[in-house]
Every structure is written in C-alpha cells, then in structure tokens.
Amino acid sequence: MLAKVRSCAVLGLDAEEIEVEVDIAGGLERVTLVGLPDTAVRESSERVRAAIGNSGLFFPNHRLTINLAPADLRKEGPAYDLPIAVAILAATRQIQDALDDAWVLGELGLDGSVRHVNGVLPMANAAAQRSVRRLFVPAVDAPEAALVEGVAVYPVASLGDLAAHLNGALRLEPQPAPAVGEFEAEPAFPVDFQDVKGQEIAKRALEVACAGGHNVIMQGSPGAGKTLLARALPSILPKLSLAEALDVTRIYSVADALPPDAPLIRTRPFRSPHHTISHAGLVGGGAWPRPGEISLAHRGVLFLDELAEFGTRNLETLRQPLEDRVVTIARAQGSLTFPANFILIGATNPCPCGYYGDSEKQCSCTTAMVSKYQKRISGPILDRIDIHLDVQRVPIAKLASLDSGEPSRAIRARVQAARARQAARFASLGKPSLLVNGDMGPAEVQSFCRLDEQGRALMRAAAAQMGLSARGYHRVLKISRTIADLAGEECVQVTHLAEALQYRPRSTF
C-alpha cells in the first residue's frame, strides 16, 4: 500500500515542496527512512510511532519505507513528523481524505500533540504561490501562516484532531487572518530624542540618516552620548508598511526569533550585537545557513557599539551588504542570499583610552597607539559610511537643565514626509528594492540629484580639497537629496550640498 502527502522545506528564506511517500510491504517490522534526512528527521520514526499509538490509532507492524522527495535535497528539522504520520495513516486506510490539495507540516510530541516549527510564513507563501488550497500547521503557528492570503490555514493541536477532521468526525475551522490595523498605533520607545540633552548636530544628522537610509559612524569620548543617541534612533524611524512588516517577519520566522504572542513584526528592528559576536552570528551561516544579525536588522537599524573592537573579518564582511543590501553565503551544496537592507550606526572611541582630542580629559595613548587603533576600521569600510560625526561631550550646565529638546514624534513626522516624497519619486521606476535615497545607484543619482552651475562648482572644489572618491562623491549627492526632501524642495541646492559635505570626514579616521 502506498500513500503520498505533500509538505515543504525551507531553504534560506524560500520554501520547496517535499513529497512524503510511505510504502507498506510484507515482512518483519522495520522502518526505513530515505531522502537525505538529517538526524532530527531520522529520529522522527520513533516520535511518529509513539504519537500514533497514543492518539488511539494503529501503527502497522510491517516493513515501512518512507521516502522524502526530491532525494537530492537535504531535509532537516522535525517539521516532517506530522506529514509522515498522516502518510502512514493514509497508507493503512485510517484516514479517508486524499489531501491532494493540501500541505501538512508540524513536529509531533509523544502524546500526539503538534508543536511549533520554524519558517511557517515562507512555507505559507510558497503554498499560496503553488495554488495549494489547504495548509495544516501547528495551532501555535496558525496566526503567522494566516498572514498569507490565498490559502486556508487549519490549526492542528494534535494528530488525533487532524485524523478526525480528515475522516469527517471533527471539523477544524480555518484560522482567520489576524488584524493588521494596529500599525497606526503609537509604539512605545525606551528613549525619546527630547530626553537627549544637547547634541543638536548629531540629532540633525541622525534625522537625515533615518530619512534617507544613510549609514552613520559616531566618534567621541566615553560618556559623550553616542550609545544614547543610537538607542533613541528607533523613535524617529518611519512606521513599517505591511509589505515591509511581512518581509521582516519572514526573516524572523526562519530564524525562530518571532515573539510567541506576535505573529507579525510591527516595529522596525533594532539589533545591537556585542563586539565578541562570531562571524556566523553577525553575517549568518552554519552547516545550513541561517540569517545573522545583519539580516535580522533588515528594514531597521544595526547598531555596532565599540565598532573598532569588532573583528577585522566581521567588519570587512560588511562591505557587500553595505553596498548591495544583501549578503550571500556560499557552501559546498550551494549559495543562499539573505536580505540585509539596514541602516548601520557605528559608535567608536578615537583611541584605546578613549580621550584623544577630548576637551577636558587628557589622552594617555601614544601617537602610534592612536594610529593603530584608528586603522582597525579600514578605508573601504569608512568610504561606505555616509555620515561621519564627531560627538563632543555635553557641558554639565546643559545636562542639568530642565529644558526638553524636540520630541521624537515631531522629528518622525518630518522623516515620514521625506520618505513619502522618495517613494513617490521612485514609484515609476519599477524597482521594488529602491525605497530610499540611500538605495540609489549611479543612474538614479544622475537623474534625481542634478546640480546647477553653482552646485557643480562647489562639488568640484570639495572633491579636490577633501579627496572624494567616486563613491564618496555620489554619497554626498545622496545625502544632499535627502536634505532637500526634508526641506520639501524639488531640486538640490547649494545649501543642501554644504550641509551634506559637513558629514564627510576631513581626515583619515
């Protein structure tokens, strides 16, 4: 007797259909599992045997051959428990539904309960694209899968419930799509810009960075406020659109980082890994690659505090995502590409002791020590940073003042208005990945950052005096375009260029 049940596997952020075939033949009882399974999949036969028995169903005492097709695709994780069990029940005629239009996935407990699995959202996306009508998933994952339109998602709490539903003895109701109207709600942020005393120049620069998706590096003495400024940044980021939220949620689903009570990520990510993080933890990787911190920061902020303390290999790997907004991880079996479109905020001290150039405390480092410390961040990485800030210490009198600065809500309103202008400008280009000025390529820079004669003269002088590379020249134009958008101007003017040039480094950092 032969039975087939369809399921799926996650590869990177995409899903591939898997066909679970079960054949029951005569002979002594034996279970053979083929199809390139990993250890977790090979162990599924014992979980399935116990789950079927404890659900009041019959496990055949014959020779079983279980094949997971295609055979050249490695299968990993416990998500195949439920489809294997259902295929065995179908092969022994214990269920009547043919399941020709359905996908089944889920991990089984020994008592027959169905447990959470990773990557349900990309699996549901793949099911909808392949015109699958029904998707049976663990009950805890059903709200996440129901975010996808075009497929009926059935929450399954136990193997017994699913068998009863497929036999018509119990009716499982499709999971309703979760409401997404709460996107308009005002989120709570731990730090508001009005709580940051002084640092008006830095606040303005971070506003420009959020409006145009520009990367920032902040240099200053310990305690000057670099970390506080970075942690206040999420409060001025524009709200996620539904498309962006689904994009981010897909990554968190595969990484198994979704909060248990939130099937949809509603706020922009803010990731702040420690400088001792491994290369795989930052970039992504593993035997079968998983998203790293730079992908978990997609559509949000990646904050690298003590930037110079990160390993050279980790910093140099940032070159591709900073330029291409994706990261590609190659393995012998193939390569996977993860999205990595984030705003990089780096904070670093100018020297090992931290007080080189400080106005109040004397530096104890030698010139050689300062030079060696500053060279930990390479020139190519610094050239990919749009905005360079020197964060000075705030006077005590200003810290003790009871006056509050401009609230984040007002700044965020300007940022959202600037992003709306950019979205309208790029809408006709047909490039879904082009959302903000920081994403522009040379062609878009030439089209949307045109200068008058006075502006071209200023840029020629600045390029000669500051030694701008071609990349640095384009980055100045992108920043000036963002400044113009914040001002509501159609054309880039000299004043916008002058402010953008102030954010470029004047000497080797």
Secondary structure, DSSP 8 states (H G I E B T S, - for coil): -EEEEEEEEEETTEEEEEEEEEEEESSS-EEEEESSB-HHHHTHHHHHHHHHHHTT-----SEEEEEEESTTS-B-SSTTHHHHHHHHHHHTTS-----TTEEE--EE-TTSBEE--S-HHHHHHHHHHTT--EEEEEGGGHHHHTTSTTSEEEEESBHHHHHHHHTTSS----------GGGGS----S--GGGS-S-HHHHHHHHHHHHHT--EEEEE-TTSSHHHHHHHGGGGS----HHHHHHHHHHHHHTT-S-TT-SS--S--EE---TT--HHHHHEETTTTEE-HHHHTTTSEEEEESGGGS-HHHHHHTHHHHHHSEEEEEETTEEEEEE---EEEEEE-SSSSS-TT-SSS-----HHHHHHHHTTS-HHHHHT-SEEEEE----HHHHT-------HHHHHHHHHHHHHHHHHHHGGGT-TT--SGGG--HHHHHHH----HHHHHHHHHHHHHHT--HHHHHHHHHHHHHHHHHHT-SS--HHHHHHHHHTS-SS--
